[in-house]
Amino acid sequence: MSRILSNFDNLILNTDTYKHSHWNLYPPGTEHVSSYIESRGGPFPAHLFVGLQAFIKRHLLRPLTIDDIDEAEIVTRQHEIPFNREGWLGIVNEHDGFLPVEIEAVPEGTVLPNKNVLVQVVNTDPKYHWATSFFETALLRSVWYPTSVATTSWVAKQLIREALEKTSDHPEILRDVLQDYGARGVSSQESAALGGLAHLINFRQTNTISGSLAATLYYNALRPAISQPNSEHTTVTSWGRDNEAAAHANLIEQYKGWPFVVAVSDSYDLDNAVRQIFGSELKEQVINSGSTILVRPDSGDPATVIADTIEGLIDAFGAETNSKGYKVLPDYVRAAQGDGLTIDSLKTIYRELDRRGLAADNIYLGMGGGLLQYINRDSLAFAQKASAAKVNGEWIDVYKEPKTDTGKRSKRGRLALVFRDGEYRTVRREDAAEGENLLQTVYRDGKLLVNHNFEDLIERSERQVPRSYYASVLDDIDAEI
């Protein structure tokens, strides 16, 4: 073989092993199979859809070859599973190696309620009706993961936005508040890339370079992300405990004049660093740095530690009372928190700040595993299911209806997404008026038909939506404040 075995680019092997035994299990006379992807539920009422275009560009625009078929046959024989060599040869010879399928989807970046069709797939050549479901594994994974990350990030954005609107005079900082710290805590670089780009729809701050690269590669992004100099424990502790102040002074001096400089401050004694080092020994250096110095705790209970840090900085540097009646630090100093953040801990942080009369713009945040890793396919109950098949020239409904789990009941028929009376609804295609269906054909037979720009995703994600899309997540904050 001219290619290296198992290089992970072979779409025929990017599936579950048992999929190779399905091509001859459909009813005789089957011509077309139509399937769809949806989120069947989860902790959030709505979700932000993203990821499909990245998958199409990465996997479906490269034609399959005879070498791919040979490799796949070797692997499937090793797995003692049947292999449809004739079918794959047909795709190479009759369709130039491109999957004969059509993919429709909601415009990426759209925020809509769960339990609606996001993606719909159907084969375009009756000979290859089995192709629709064959690549389900890769397709579903390409949707559920980035969409789940984007949704977590979007919910965090709504939480932060409401906190800023209530307690701050500067809601315009919203897209800079939450940074992606998840690259080292995620399962792979590909996950970092897809999750990272999903986060960048909502915020422009990241330390996950792979996410920025993916946004550029797959969605034509222009300058999708920014970051800032940030010390770490190694750069502090290598100076020794007795020289901690010198380590922080060096950071401020080296990056004097940068817009933001982040100082990890809990290597030894956070309270001492806040009040004695930054608040006394380095006070004039902080004030005259020409930067905003972010004093960053990296351990302890997030809500308590961040509020205590802000109050310690206020004791040292003073504060103003803004128009909302909340205290805010001088522009040259702020606090940051990048450890242990999840949606739940974000809620407790802003609840505690509000309780103490501290403005939300006193802090900048970073989320790692809670953003990119604390999710799985069941987090938003994602599934791809067949809903219709054309057999002997007639479309029939295909569905599952488990008696033991009604939540897994699937939709029926060829589907459409419509927006009626201010609500998204999934309906049968024949029930959608002409021009009403919001699903766009984005791929057909090896061709990308819609090419979303990253700016388009951002614009859609920021369109006003009913508060009910996220209210259940935030209302408990209001009830406890």
C-alpha positions as CSV (number, residue, x, y, z in Angstrom):
1,M,0.0,0.0,0.0
2,S,1.2,3.5,-0.8
3,R,-0.3,5.1,2.3
4,I,0.4,4.5,6.0
5,L,-2.0,2.1,7.6
6,S,-4.4,3.6,10.2
7,N,-3.6,7.3,9.9
8,F,-7.1,8.3,11.1
9,D,-8.0,10.0,7.9
10,N,-9.9,7.1,6.4
11,L,-13.6,7.8,6.7
12,I,-14.5,4.2,6.1
13,L,-12.8,3.4,9.5
14,N,-14.1,6.5,11.3
15,T,-17.1,4.6,12.6
16,D,-18.3,1.9,14.9
17,T,-17.1,-1.5,13.9
18,Y,-20.6,-2.9,13.7
19,K,-21.6,-0.3,11.1
20,H,-19.8,-2.5,8.5
21,S,-22.5,-5.2,9.0
22,H,-25.5,-2.9,8.2
23,W,-25.4,-2.4,4.5
24,N,-27.4,-5.5,3.7
25,L,-29.9,-5.3,6.7
26,Y,-32.3,-2.8,5.3
27,P,-35.7,-4.0,3.8
28,P,-35.6,-5.1,0.1
29,G,-36.4,-2.2,-2.1
30,T,-35.0,0.5,0.2
31,E,-33.9,3.5,-1.9
32,H,-33.4,6.3,0.6
33,V,-32.8,6.6,4.4
34,S,-33.3,10.0,6.1
35,S,-31.9,10.6,9.6
36,Y,-31.6,13.6,11.9
37,I,-29.6,14.9,14.8
38,E,-31.1,16.5,17.9
39,S,-30.5,17.3,21.5
40,R,-33.2,15.5,23.5
41,G,-32.8,17.5,26.7
42,G,-30.2,18.4,29.3
43,P,-29.7,21.0,32.1
44,F,-30.1,24.0,29.7
45,P,-33.4,24.7,27.9
46,A,-31.6,25.8,24.7
47,H,-28.3,25.2,22.9
48,L,-25.9,26.9,20.5
49,F,-25.3,24.9,17.4
50,V,-21.8,24.6,15.9
51,G,-19.3,22.1,14.5
52,L,-20.8,20.7,11.3
53,Q,-18.8,22.8,8.9
54,A,-15.6,21.9,10.6
55,F,-16.5,18.2,10.1
56,I,-17.4,18.6,6.5
57,K,-14.2,20.5,5.6
58,R,-12.1,18.0,7.6
59,H,-13.6,14.8,6.5
60,L,-16.1,15.0,3.6
61,L,-14.2,17.1,1.0
62,R,-11.4,14.5,0.7
63,P,-12.3,11.7,-1.7
64,L,-12.0,8.1,-0.7
65,T,-9.5,6.0,-2.7
66,I,-8.8,2.4,-3.4
67,D,-6.1,2.6,-0.8
68,D,-8.7,3.6,1.8
69,I,-10.8,0.6,0.8
70,D,-7.9,-1.8,1.0
71,E,-6.9,-0.5,4.4
72,A,-10.5,-0.7,5.7
73,E,-10.8,-4.3,4.4
74,I,-7.7,-5.3,6.3
75,V,-8.9,-3.8,9.5
76,T,-12.4,-5.2,9.3
77,R,-11.0,-8.7,8.6
78,Q,-8.9,-8.3,11.7
79,H,-12.0,-7.4,13.6
80,E,-13.8,-10.5,12.1
81,I,-16.6,-8.3,10.7
82,P,-18.1,-8.2,7.2
83,F,-16.8,-5.7,4.7
84,N,-18.9,-4.1,1.9
85,R,-16.1,-3.9,-0.7
86,E,-18.4,-3.7,-3.7
87,G,-20.3,-0.8,-2.2
88,W,-17.2,1.2,-1.4
89,L,-15.8,0.5,-4.8
90,G,-19.0,1.8,-6.3
91,I,-18.7,5.1,-4.3
92,V,-15.1,5.5,-5.6
93,N,-15.9,4.6,-9.2
94,E,-19.4,6.2,-9.6
95,H,-19.1,9.2,-7.2
96,D,-15.4,10.0,-7.4
97,G,-14.9,8.8,-3.8
98,F,-17.4,11.3,-2.3
99,L,-20.2,10.1,0.0
100,P,-23.5,10.3,-2.0
101,V,-25.4,12.1,0.7
102,E,-27.1,15.5,1.2
103,I,-26.8,17.3,4.6
104,E,-29.2,20.0,5.7
105,A,-28.6,22.0,8.9
106,V,-29.6,24.9,11.0
107,P,-27.3,27.9,10.3
108,E,-24.4,27.5,12.7
109,G,-24.3,29.9,15.6
110,T,-28.1,29.7,16.0
111,V,-29.4,29.4,19.6
112,L,-32.6,27.4,19.7
113,P,-34.5,25.2,22.2
114,N,-33.5,21.6,22.6
115,K,-35.6,18.8,21.0
116,N,-35.4,20.4,17.5
117,V,-33.8,19.1,14.4
118,L,-30.3,20.5,13.9
119,V,-29.0,18.3,11.1
120,Q,-30.8,16.1,8.5
121,V,-29.0,13.6,6.2
122,V,-30.3,11.6,3.3
123,N,-28.5,9.6,0.6
124,T,-28.7,10.9,-3.0
125,D,-28.1,7.6,-4.8
126,P,-30.6,4.8,-4.1
127,K,-27.8,2.2,-4.5
128,Y,-26.2,3.6,-1.3
129,H,-29.1,4.0,1.1
130,W,-26.8,2.5,3.8
131,A,-24.5,5.5,3.5
132,T,-26.8,7.8,5.5
133,S,-26.2,6.0,8.8
134,F,-22.8,4.6,8.1
135,F,-20.9,7.8,9.2
136,E,-23.3,8.6,12.1
137,T,-20.5,8.0,14.7
138,A,-18.2,10.7,13.2
139,L,-21.0,13.1,12.3
140,L,-22.8,13.0,15.7
141,R,-19.5,13.4,17.5
142,S,-18.7,16.5,15.4
143,V,-22.0,18.1,16.5
144,W,-22.6,17.0,20.1
145,Y,-19.1,18.0,21.4
146,P,-18.7,21.6,20.1
147,T,-22.4,22.3,20.5
148,S,-22.2,21.2,24.2
149,V,-19.1,23.4,24.8
150,A,-20.6,26.4,22.9
151,T,-23.8,26.0,25.0
152,T,-21.9,25.9,28.3
153,S,-20.0,29.0,27.2
154,W,-23.2,30.7,26.0
155,V,-25.0,30.1,29.3
156,A,-22.0,31.5,31.1
157,K,-22.2,34.5,28.9
158,Q,-25.8,35.1,29.8
159,L,-25.0,34.8,33.5
160,I,-22.1,37.2,33.2
161,R,-24.1,39.6,31.1
162,E,-26.9,39.8,33.6
163,A,-24.4,40.4,36.4
164,L,-22.7,43.2,34.5
165,E,-26.0,44.8,33.7
166,K,-27.1,44.7,37.3
167,T,-23.9,45.8,39.1
168,S,-21.5,47.4,36.5
169,D,-21.3,50.5,34.4
170,H,-19.3,48.6,31.8
171,P,-21.3,45.8,30.1
172,E,-19.2,46.3,27.0
173,I,-16.4,44.2,28.5
174,L,-18.6,41.1,28.2
175,R,-16.7,39.3,25.4
176,D,-13.4,39.7,27.4
177,V,-14.6,38.3,30.8
178,L,-14.3,34.5,30.3
179,Q,-11.0,33.0,29.1
180,D,-10.6,29.4,27.8
181,Y,-8.0,27.6,30.0
182,G,-9.0,24.1,28.9
183,A,-6.3,23.0,26.5
184,R,-4.3,20.9,29.1
185,G,-7.4,19.4,30.7
186,V,-9.1,18.2,27.6
187,S,-8.8,14.7,26.0
188,S,-7.1,15.6,22.8
189,Q,-5.8,18.4,20.6
190,E,-8.8,17.9,18.3
191,S,-11.1,18.3,21.2
192,A,-9.2,21.4,22.2
193,A,-9.6,22.8,18.7
194,L,-13.3,22.1,18.3
195,G,-14.2,23.1,21.9
196,G,-11.9,26.1,21.7
197,L,-13.5,27.5,18.5
198,A,-16.9,26.9,20.1
199,H,-16.0,29.1,23.1
200,L,-14.7,31.8,20.8
201,I,-18.2,32.4,19.4
202,N,-19.1,33.8,22.8
203,F,-15.9,35.3,24.1
204,R,-12.7,36.4,22.4
205,Q,-10.3,35.4,25.3
206,T,-8.4,32.1,25.0
207,N,-5.2,30.3,25.9
208,T,-6.2,27.4,23.7
209,I,-4.3,28.1,20.5
210,S,-5.9,25.1,18.8
211,G,-9.3,26.7,19.0
212,S,-8.1,29.9,17.3
213,L,-6.5,27.9,14.6
214,A,-9.7,25.8,14.0
215,A,-11.8,29.0,13.9
216,T,-9.5,30.3,11.1
217,L,-9.2,27.0,9.2
218,Y,-12.8,25.9,9.2
219,Y,-14.7,29.2,9.5
220,N,-12.5,31.8,7.9
221,A,-12.0,33.7,11.2
222,L,-10.0,36.9,11.2
223,R,-8.3,37.5,14.5
224,P,-10.7,35.3,16.4
225,A,-8.9,35.5,19.8
226,I,-6.6,37.5,22.1
227,S,-4.8,36.7,25.4
228,Q,-2.3,38.4,27.7
229,P,0.9,37.8,29.6
230,N,0.2,35.5,32.5
231,S,2.6,34.2,35.1
232,E,2.4,30.6,36.4
233,H,3.5,29.0,39.6
234,T,6.8,27.9,38.0
235,T,7.8,31.5,37.1
236,V,7.0,32.5,40.7
237,T,8.3,29.6,42.8
238,S,11.6,29.4,40.9
239,W,12.5,32.7,42.6
240,G,12.1,31.1,46.0
241,R,9.6,32.0,48.7
242,D,11.7,34.8,50.1
243,N,11.8,36.5,46.7
244,E,8.1,36.2,45.8
245,A,7.7,40.0,45.6
246,A,10.7,40.2,43.2
247,A,9.0,37.6,40.9
248,H,5.8,39.7,40.7
249,A,7.8,42.9,40.3
250,N,9.7,41.3,37.4
251,L,6.4,40.3,35.7
252,I,5.1,43.9,36.0
253,E,8.3,45.4,34.7
254,Q,8.7,42.9,31.8
255,Y,5.2,43.6,30.5
256,K,4.8,47.2,31.5
257,G,2.2,48.9,29.3
258,W,0.5,45.8,28.1
259,P,-3.3,46.2,28.4
260,F,-3.6,43.3,30.9
261,V,-1.0,41.4,32.9
262,V,-2.1,38.4,35.0
263,A,-0.2,37.6,38.2
264,V,-0.7,34.1,39.7
265,S,-0.7,35.0,43.4
266,D,-1.4,32.0,45.6
267,S,1.9,30.2,45.4
268,Y,2.4,30.6,49.1
269,D,0.1,33.0,51.0
270,L,-2.6,34.7,48.9
271,D,-3.7,37.2,51.6
272,N,0.0,38.3,52.1
273,A,0.4,38.6,48.3
274,V,-2.7,40.7,48.0
275,R,-2.2,43.0,50.9
276,Q,1.5,43.1,51.5
277,I,3.2,42.5,48.2
278,F,0.8,44.1,45.6
279,G,-1.0,46.4,48.1
280,S,2.1,47.7,49.8
281,E,5.6,46.8,48.4
282,L,4.6,47.0,44.8
283,K,1.7,49.4,45.1
284,E,3.4,52.3,43.2
285,Q,4.6,49.9,40.5
286,V,1.1,48.6,40.0
287,I,-0.3,52.1,39.8
288,N,2.3,53.3,37.4
289,S,2.5,50.1,35.3
290,G,0.4,51.5,32.4
291,S,-1.4,48.1,32.5
292,T,-4.3,46.5,34.4
293,I,-2.7,44.1,36.8
294,L,-5.0,41.1,37.4
295,V,-4.2,39.5,40.8
296,R,-5.1,35.8,40.3
297,P,-5.9,33.3,43.0
298,D,-5.6,29.7,41.8
299,S,-6.9,27.7,44.7
300,G,-9.6,27.6,47.4
301,D,-13.3,28.1,47.2
302,P,-13.8,30.3,44.2
303,A,-16.6,32.5,45.5
304,T,-15.0,33.2,48.9
305,V,-11.4,33.6,47.6
306,I,-12.3,36.0,44.7
307,A,-14.5,38.2,46.9
308,D,-11.8,38.3,49.7
309,T,-9.2,39.2,47.1
310,I,-11.2,42.1,45.7
311,E,-11.9,43.4,49.2
312,G,-8.2,43.1,50.0
313,L,-7.3,45.1,46.9
314,I,-9.9,47.7,47.8
315,D,-8.3,48.1,51.2
316,A,-5.0,48.7,49.5
317,F,-6.0,50.7,46.4
318,G,-9.4,52.1,47.3
319,A,-12.6,51.9,45.2
320,E,-15.3,54.1,43.7
321,T,-19.0,53.5,43.9
322,N,-20.5,53.2,40.5
323,S,-23.9,54.4,39.2
324,K,-25.5,51.1,40.3
325,G,-24.2,51.5,43.9
326,Y,-21.5,48.9,43.7
327,K,-17.8,49.2,44.6
328,V,-15.3,49.0,41.8
329,L,-11.5,49.0,41.9
330,P,-9.3,51.5,40.0
331,D,-8.8,50.7,36.4
332,Y,-5.1,49.6,37.0
333,V,-6.0,46.6,39.2
334,R,-8.5,43.8,39.1
335,A,-8.8,40.2,40.3
336,A,-8.9,37.1,38.2
337,Q,-10.1,33.5,38.9
338,G,-9.1,30.5,36.7
339,D,-9.4,27.5,39.0
340,G,-12.4,25.2,39.6
341,L,-14.9,27.1,37.5
342,T,-18.2,25.6,36.2
343,I,-21.6,27.2,35.6
344,D,-22.4,26.4,39.3
345,S,-19.3,28.0,40.6
346,L,-19.8,31.1,38.4
347,K,-23.2,31.5,39.9
348,T,-21.8,31.4,43.4
349,I,-19.1,33.9,42.6
350,Y,-21.5,36.5,41.2
351,R,-24.0,35.8,44.0
352,E,-21.2,36.5,46.6
353,L,-20.0,39.6,44.8
354,D,-23.5,41.0,44.8
355,R,-24.0,40.2,48.4
356,R,-20.9,42.1,49.3
357,G,-21.7,45.1,47.1
358,L,-18.9,44.4,44.7
359,A,-19.3,45.2,40.9
360,A,-19.0,42.4,38.5
361,D,-16.4,44.2,36.5
362,N,-13.9,43.7,39.3
363,I,-13.1,40.2,38.0
364,Y,-12.0,38.4,34.9
365,L,-12.4,34.6,34.7
366,G,-10.9,31.5,33.1
367,M,-12.6,28.2,32.7
368,G,-10.7,25.0,31.9
369,G,-12.1,21.5,32.4
370,G,-15.5,22.9,33.3
371,L,-15.7,24.3,29.8
372,L,-14.1,21.7,27.5
373,Q,-14.1,18.5,29.4
374,Y,-17.0,18.1,31.9
375,I,-19.4,17.0,29.2
376,N,-20.3,13.9,27.3
377,R,-22.9,13.0,24.7
378,D,-25.5,12.5,27.3
379,S,-25.0,16.0,28.8
380,L,-27.5,17.3,26.2
381,A,-28.8,13.9,25.3
382,F,-27.7,14.0,21.7
383,A,-28.8,11.4,19.2
384,Q,-28.9,10.7,15.5
385,K,-31.9,8.6,14.4
386,A,-33.5,7.5,11.2
387,S,-36.9,9.1,10.8
388,A,-37.9,8.2,7.2
389,A,-37.1,5.7,4.5
390,K,-38.2,5.4,0.9
391,V,-39.0,1.8,0.1
392,N,-40.2,0.7,-3.3
393,G,-40.9,4.3,-4.3
394,E,-42.9,5.3,-1.1
395,W,-41.7,7.3,1.9
396,I,-42.5,5.6,5.2
397,D,-42.1,6.8,8.8
398,V,-39.2,5.3,10.7
399,Y,-39.1,5.7,14.5
400,K,-38.3,4.2,17.8
401,E,-40.6,4.3,20.8
402,P,-39.2,2.4,23.7
403,K,-41.8,1.5,26.3
404,T,-39.1,1.6,29.0
405,D,-37.9,5.2,28.2
406,T,-40.3,7.6,26.6
407,G,-37.5,10.2,26.5
408,K,-35.9,8.2,23.7
409,R,-39.0,8.4,21.5
410,S,-37.8,9.6,18.1
411,K,-39.3,11.9,15.5
412,R,-41.0,10.6,12.4
413,G,-40.9,11.6,8.7
414,R,-38.8,14.0,6.7
415,L,-38.3,17.0,8.9
416,A,-38.3,20.8,8.7
417,L,-37.5,23.5,11.2
418,V,-39.8,26.5,11.2
419,F,-40.2,29.7,13.3
420,R,-43.8,30.4,14.1
421,D,-45.4,32.7,16.6
422,G,-42.0,33.5,18.1
423,E,-41.0,29.8,18.6
424,Y,-38.8,27.3,16.8
425,R,-40.7,24.1,15.9
426,T,-39.7,20.9,14.2
427,V,-42.5,19.8,11.8
428,R,-42.9,17.3,9.1
429,R,-41.5,18.6,5.8
430,E,-44.9,18.5,4.1
431,D,-46.3,20.7,6.9
432,A,-43.8,23.6,6.2
433,A,-45.0,26.3,3.9
434,E,-42.8,27.2,0.9
435,G,-39.7,29.1,2.1
436,E,-40.5,28.4,5.7
437,N,-38.0,25.6,6.3
438,L,-34.9,27.0,8.1
439,L,-32.7,24.0,7.3
440,Q,-30.2,24.8,4.7
441,T,-28.5,22.3,2.3
442,V,-24.9,22.7,3.3
443,Y,-23.3,19.6,1.6
444,R,-24.2,17.4,-1.4
445,D,-22.1,14.7,-3.1
446,G,-18.7,16.1,-2.2
447,K,-19.5,19.8,-2.5
448,L,-19.7,22.3,0.3
449,L,-22.7,24.5,-0.6
450,V,-22.7,26.9,2.4
451,N,-19.5,28.4,3.8
452,H,-20.2,30.2,7.1
453,N,-17.8,32.8,8.3
454,F,-16.9,33.0,12.0
455,E,-18.3,36.5,12.2
456,D,-21.7,35.1,11.0
457,L,-21.7,32.6,13.9
458,I,-21.0,35.3,16.4
459,E,-23.7,37.6,15.0
460,R,-26.3,34.8,15.2
461,S,-25.3,33.8,18.7
462,E,-25.8,37.3,19.9
463,R,-29.3,37.8,18.5
464,Q,-31.9,38.4,21.2
465,V,-33.6,35.3,22.5
466,P,-36.4,34.8,25.1
467,R,-35.0,34.7,28.6
468,S,-36.7,31.3,29.0
469,Y,-33.8,29.9,27.0
470,Y,-31.6,30.2,30.1
471,A,-33.8,31.5,32.9
472,S,-33.9,28.2,34.8
473,V,-30.1,28.3,35.2
474,L,-30.0,31.9,36.5
475,D,-33.2,32.3,38.5
476,D,-31.9,30.6,41.5
477,I,-29.2,33.3,41.7
478,D,-31.9,36.0,41.8
479,A,-33.8,34.1,44.5
480,E,-30.8,33.8,46.8
481,I,-29.4,37.3,46.4
